[in-house]
Amino acid sequence: MAVNLAKTDAFTVQAPNGVLWTRKPGGRSSAGDLLRELADLVKDHIEREWDWWEDGRRDKEHERQWAVLAEWDNGAKDPPGFDPDAAATACMEDFDRRMEEQRRERKALAAERYDKERESMRLRMLAVEADAAFFGHVLERPATTVQRDKAEQRMEQQRAVAVTMREQLGDPEAVVDRYGFFPEQRREMNLSSHMSVWRHPMLRGLHESKQRKRFNALLAMRPVNSAAMCSECQAPSHWHSYALSLCLFRGQPEPGSQAETIARLMPGWWDRCFACTAYQIEHVWGASSALPDFDGEQWAAMLPPTLKAIFAPDPPKPRQPVVRPKPLAVIKAGAIEEVMAKLAEAKAQFPDAVVRSGRHGSWELWPPA
């Protein structure tokens, strides 16, 4: 919201919408403070709360905001007999009614339009498109010519499959899920969950564990538009082309189910979003379509800098060389006259040394304990 200070003085300020606000006696906040809080009120909650990762930060920000607003009066008067508690109750009841109406509408929509086959085809198409994008990333810096040729072949194959599937499917945005939600609606919900259920707890954990590099990288990451989110999990959709998913609410497969068996046999299968590339599974299982010479280091190298800083494993710390103590002198086994003569020379040089038996019948002179 644009801030206009053209018509302000010490006690009155005109908001961008033309409303005049007068500071109450004893108020200490400035006109700039008021305009900033008014602008913040109309911000999208993602933009407003993106960096509120500390415990209790949201409550503190709200308290500070309303402390400023309470110092100003816009001249609006409550109607006669106004009951704030009754108004709040009526507001909540109206909200509940609207939510219930939306739930009924979604239920009716799902009953009319939900098609499991179309839903499955859409998910397969998204995964194939993520596959093609993954191989495109590999081609930016292929490890070998053999790998390059294989990646080019796989990319073209997956692109062709995706085009065919999209033609068969029609508009993927028109495919409702079993609960009556369109992909666009799920993306909006997933962005909110990405922030509150993943980003904020992750930042707190990284801060507490003093992982400064990962913390700073995640903190610097700016919010994406909801259109850039995946409709099936809580990750931005482009993460799927790097084999990254955030299935925050999936839970564990049902005990004894086929899914549990597959998840046990194929680590990473259950945690992968249905719209994510499946290459990681292919590579682990050594399928014929796996890229030659591809490894974890190449995967980490092809990540964008922010994702690399957050998700790539730390490089192994260099092993410190083990410094082993050495004897002051070593006298090899030999004739007694030679050994005695060398011991006498060593005694003159190291009068306090201790003699110990060494390897292969030798004698070693060590500093005193």
C-alpha positions, 0 to 999 in steps of 0.5 A: 500500500502506498504511504502518503504523508502529504497531509499530516501534522503532529496529531492528524494523518490521512490514510491512503483511503482518505480516512483521517486519523487523530492521535489520542491524548497521551499517544506516542506513536508517529504518523509513520507508525500508524500508516505502517500498521494500517498497510500491514493490516491489508497484507497477505498473511504469508507476506506478513508472517513469513519471517515470524519464526520465533516462538511467540513472535506472532502474538508479540507482533499483534500486540505491538500493532494493536497498541499503535492502532489503539492510540488513534481515532478515525471518528467511527462511532459504534451504533447505539446499544453496540455489544462488542462480545455479541458482535464477535460471536455473530462474526464467528457464527457467520464465519462458521456458516460460510465454511459449512456452505463451502464444505457442502459445495465442495462435497457436491462438486466432488460427487459430480466431477471427481474422477479417480482415473483423471486424478491419477493421470494428472499426477503421473503427468506432473511426475513425468514433467518433473522427470524431464526437468530433472534430466534437463538439470543433469544436462547443464553439467553432465559428468560424462558423454555417456551420461549426457547422451542417456540424459538427452534420451530420457529427457526427450522421451519424458517430454513426449510422454508428458505432451501426450498425457496432457492432450489426453487429460485436458486442462489439469487445473480443472481436475478436482480431488476427492474432497472437491478442491481444485489444484489452485485451492490446494496450492494456496493451502500448501503455501500456508502450511509450507510457512507455518508447519515447515519453514518456521519450525525448521528455522527454529531447529536450525537456530537452536542447533547452531547450523548457521549456514543452513539457517541463513540460507532458509531465512533469506529465501523469499515467499513464492506466489501460491501459483508456484506451489505444488498442489499435492505437497507443501513444497514449491513445484520446481523442487520436484525437478530436483527430487525434493518433496515436503509431504508434511501430513502424509503420516506412515503407511498402514501396518500390514498394507502393500504400501508399508511393504513397498516403503520398507523395500524402497526407502524414499518411495513413501516420502516422495510427492506423487508429482515429484520425479521418480528418478531417485527411486530408479537410481537406487534400484539400478534400473536400466534407465538409471544414468551412468556415473550419476551420484550424490555429489553430482545431485548436490552440485546441480541444486540451486544455491539456496536449495544446496545450502539447505538440503545438500549434506555437509561435506565430510570433515577432513580427517586430522592426521594422527601424530604418533610419538617417535623414539629418540633413536633406534638401534638395530639388532646386531653383534653385541659389540656394535649394539653396546657401542651404539648404546653408549653413543646414545647414552651420551646424547640422551642421558635420561632416555629409557631403553625399550625393545622395538620391532624386529629385535631393535632397541628404542630410546624414548624420553622418560615418562 
